[in-house]
């Protein structure tokens, strides 16, 4: 058989056959005098096995290892690992579908909802409206939620949950208003000290501890540099002083 014939017999393309040759999955048969490779029935059997294993989800490297005669690991072990991996993927897809179902059930889905369920619950409890600093807070929380693993997401949401309970949202609304009022102020504005004390009194102890740990591990320089691009000078000064006050109180 020529390459086109064995490819048609197994149901793959000639390009795939050549790729399997390069990968070492299918030995190249010797060429005849006319320059064409001559494939035998055993080549077709090997090619069919490669195709079946690949369709099961094995990588070509795993297929090669499975077919290698000197490989101590048997096919059952490889297939068991593949089955476990597919089960994990199936669980992840099911979780995503549940999240999509929850979003579709909302009367008016909002971009803030496209986060983890835990963080979506937190964002629903935080103040909304025309506040620029409130909007930035929500964006930062959504950004952090996106870059974390499941356990870390849940921990982050739990850290912010106290801000959604009892009278905390009203307190946050007042603080956001005070911060918004500093948008056109100078860094030495006397209101900065008032806002610093208000925020320091408002934040839960657990959140303060987590914040200071993060600043200590990540370093202040990059954090302040990025913050300065998003906030007005007086607002940046507020958060600079806030970190100092929190450290002193701790």
C-alpha positions as CSV (number, residue, x, y, z in Angstrom):
1,X,0.0,0.0,0.0
2,X,1.1,3.5,-0.7
3,X,0.7,6.3,1.8
4,X,-2.6,7.5,0.4
5,X,-4.0,4.0,0.5
6,X,-3.1,3.3,4.1
7,X,-4.3,6.8,5.2
8,X,-7.7,6.1,3.5
9,X,-7.9,2.6,5.0
10,X,-7.5,4.0,8.6
11,X,-9.4,7.2,8.0
12,X,-6.6,9.8,8.5
13,X,-4.8,12.2,6.2
14,X,-1.5,11.6,4.5
15,X,-0.3,14.6,6.5
16,X,-1.2,12.8,9.7
17,X,0.7,9.7,8.6
18,X,3.8,11.8,7.9
19,X,3.4,13.6,11.3
20,X,3.2,10.2,13.1
21,X,6.4,9.2,11.3
22,X,8.2,12.3,12.6
23,X,6.9,11.7,16.1
24,X,8.2,8.1,16.1
25,X,4.7,6.6,16.4
26,X,4.7,4.8,13.1
27,X,7.9,3.4,11.8
28,X,8.7,4.5,8.2
29,X,8.7,1.5,5.8
30,X,11.5,1.1,3.3
31,X,11.1,2.7,-0.1
32,X,10.8,0.7,-3.2
33,X,12.9,1.3,-6.3
34,X,10.4,3.9,-7.6
35,X,10.9,6.0,-4.4
36,X,7.5,5.2,-2.9
37,X,7.1,3.8,0.6
38,X,5.5,0.4,0.7
39,X,3.1,0.0,3.7
40,X,2.1,-3.5,4.9
41,X,-1.0,-4.6,6.8
42,X,0.9,-4.5,10.1
43,X,1.6,-0.8,9.5
44,X,-2.1,-0.2,9.1
45,X,-2.8,-2.0,12.3
46,X,-0.3,0.2,14.2
47,X,-1.7,3.3,12.6
48,X,-5.2,2.3,13.6
49,X,-4.0,1.8,17.2
50,X,-2.4,5.2,17.3
51,X,-5.6,6.8,16.0
52,X,-7.8,5.0,18.5
53,X,-5.6,6.0,21.4
54,X,-5.4,9.6,20.3
55,X,-9.2,9.7,20.0
56,X,-9.4,8.5,23.6
57,X,-7.6,11.7,24.6
58,X,-4.0,10.5,25.1
59,X,-1.3,12.9,24.0
60,X,0.9,11.7,21.2
61,X,3.8,11.4,23.8
62,X,1.6,9.1,25.9
63,X,0.6,7.1,22.8
64,X,4.3,6.6,21.9
65,X,5.1,5.5,25.4
66,X,2.2,3.1,25.4
67,X,3.2,1.5,22.1
68,X,6.9,1.3,23.0
69,X,7.9,-2.3,23.6
70,X,10.4,-1.4,26.4
71,X,7.9,0.6,28.4
72,X,7.1,-1.0,31.7
73,X,3.9,1.0,32.2
74,X,0.9,-0.9,30.7
75,X,-2.0,0.5,28.8
76,X,-4.4,-0.1,31.7
77,X,-2.4,2.4,33.9
78,X,-2.4,5.0,31.1
79,X,-6.1,4.6,30.5
80,X,-6.9,4.8,34.2
81,X,-5.1,8.1,34.4
82,X,-6.9,9.4,31.4
83,X,-10.2,8.4,32.9
84,X,-9.4,10.3,36.1
85,X,-8.4,13.4,34.1
86,X,-11.6,13.3,32.0
87,X,-13.6,12.9,35.3
88,X,-11.9,16.1,36.6
89,X,-12.7,17.9,33.3
90,X,-16.3,16.7,33.5
91,X,-16.6,18.1,37.1
92,X,-15.2,21.4,36.0
93,X,-17.6,21.7,33.1
94,X,-20.5,20.8,35.4
95,X,-19.5,23.5,37.8
96,X,-19.3,26.1,34.9
97,X,-22.7,25.1,33.7
98,X,-24.2,25.6,37.1
99,X,-22.6,29.0,37.2
100,X,-24.0,29.8,33.8
101,X,-27.4,28.6,34.9
102,X,-27.3,31.0,37.9
103,X,-26.3,33.9,35.6
104,X,-29.1,33.1,33.1
105,X,-31.6,33.0,36.0
106,X,-30.8,36.6,36.9
107,X,-33.3,39.1,35.5
108,X,-30.6,41.4,34.4
109,X,-27.1,39.9,34.5
110,X,-24.4,42.4,35.2
111,X,-20.7,42.2,34.3
112,X,-20.0,42.0,38.0
113,X,-21.8,38.7,38.1
114,X,-19.3,37.0,35.9
115,X,-17.0,36.1,38.8
116,X,-17.1,33.2,41.2
117,X,-20.4,32.7,43.0
118,X,-18.8,33.7,46.3
119,X,-17.5,37.0,45.0
120,X,-20.7,37.7,43.1
121,X,-22.5,37.4,46.5
122,X,-20.1,39.9,48.0
123,X,-20.4,42.4,45.1
124,X,-24.2,42.3,45.4
125,X,-23.9,43.4,49.0
126,X,-21.5,46.3,48.4
127,X,-22.6,49.8,47.5
128,X,-23.2,50.7,43.9
129,X,-24.1,54.0,42.2
130,X,-22.1,56.8,40.6
131,X,-19.1,56.6,43.0
132,X,-15.8,56.4,41.1
133,X,-13.9,54.8,44.1
134,X,-16.7,52.3,44.6
135,X,-16.5,51.3,41.0
136,X,-12.7,50.9,41.2
137,X,-13.1,48.8,44.3
138,X,-15.5,46.4,42.5
139,X,-13.2,46.2,39.5
140,X,-10.2,45.3,41.7
141,X,-12.2,42.7,43.6
142,X,-13.3,41.1,40.3
143,X,-9.7,41.2,39.0
144,X,-8.3,39.5,42.2
145,X,-11.1,36.9,42.0
146,X,-10.2,36.0,38.4
147,X,-6.6,35.3,39.2
148,X,-7.1,33.0,42.2
149,X,-7.7,29.4,42.7
150,X,-11.0,28.0,44.1
151,X,-9.8,27.9,47.7
152,X,-8.2,31.4,47.5
153,X,-11.4,32.8,45.9
154,X,-13.5,31.5,48.7
155,X,-11.1,32.9,51.3
156,X,-11.1,36.3,49.6
157,X,-14.9,36.5,49.5
158,X,-15.1,35.5,53.1
159,X,-12.7,38.2,54.0
160,X,-14.9,40.8,52.4
161,X,-18.2,39.4,53.6
162,X,-18.4,41.4,56.8
163,X,-18.6,44.5,54.6
164,X,-21.9,43.3,53.3
165,X,-23.6,42.6,56.6
166,X,-25.5,44.7,59.1
167,X,-24.8,48.5,58.7
168,X,-21.5,48.0,56.9
169,X,-22.7,48.9,53.4
170,X,-24.0,52.3,54.7
171,X,-20.6,52.9,56.3
172,X,-18.8,52.0,53.0
173,X,-21.1,54.4,51.1
174,X,-20.1,57.3,53.4
175,X,-16.4,56.4,53.0
176,X,-16.7,56.2,49.2
177,X,-18.4,59.7,49.2
178,X,-15.5,61.1,51.3
179,X,-13.0,59.6,48.9
180,X,-14.8,60.9,45.9
181,X,-14.8,64.4,47.4
182,X,-11.0,64.2,47.5
183,X,-10.8,63.8,43.7
184,X,-9.9,67.4,43.1
185,X,-8.1,68.0,46.4
186,X,-4.4,68.4,47.1
187,X,-2.5,65.7,49.1
188,X,-2.1,68.0,52.1
189,X,-5.9,68.6,52.3
190,X,-6.9,68.3,56.0
191,X,-9.8,66.1,55.0
192,X,-7.3,63.3,54.2
193,X,-6.5,62.7,57.8
194,X,-10.3,62.5,58.6
195,X,-10.9,59.9,55.9
196,X,-7.8,57.9,57.0
197,X,-9.2,57.6,60.6
198,X,-12.7,56.8,59.3
199,X,-11.4,53.9,57.1
200,X,-9.1,52.6,59.8
201,X,-12.0,52.4,62.2
202,X,-14.2,50.8,59.6
203,X,-12.0,47.9,58.3
204,X,-12.4,44.5,60.1
205,X,-9.3,43.3,61.9
206,X,-9.0,40.2,59.7
207,X,-9.0,42.3,56.6
208,X,-6.4,44.7,58.0
209,X,-4.1,41.7,58.9
210,X,-4.5,40.3,55.4
211,X,-3.8,43.7,53.8
212,X,-0.6,44.3,55.7
213,X,0.6,40.7,55.0
214,X,0.1,41.3,51.3
215,X,1.9,44.6,51.3
216,X,4.8,43.1,53.2
217,X,5.2,40.2,50.9
218,X,4.6,41.9,47.6
219,X,6.4,45.1,48.4
220,X,4.9,48.6,48.5
221,X,6.5,50.1,45.5
222,X,4.6,48.4,42.7
223,X,1.3,48.6,44.6
224,X,1.6,52.4,45.1
225,X,2.8,52.9,41.6
226,X,-0.2,51.1,40.1
227,X,-2.6,52.8,42.5
228,X,-1.3,56.2,41.6
229,X,-2.4,55.7,38.0
230,X,-6.0,55.1,39.0
231,X,-6.6,57.6,41.8
232,X,-6.2,61.3,42.4
233,X,-3.2,62.6,44.4
234,X,-5.2,63.2,47.6
235,X,-6.8,59.7,47.3
236,X,-3.3,58.1,46.9
237,X,-2.1,60.1,49.9
238,X,-5.1,58.8,51.9
239,X,-4.1,55.2,51.3
240,X,-0.4,55.9,52.0
241,X,-1.3,57.3,55.4
242,X,-3.9,54.6,56.0
243,X,-1.2,51.8,55.7
244,X,1.0,53.8,58.2
245,X,-1.9,54.2,60.6
246,X,-2.9,50.5,60.4
247,X,0.7,49.4,61.0
248,X,1.0,51.7,64.0
249,X,-2.4,50.4,65.5
250,X,-1.4,46.8,64.9
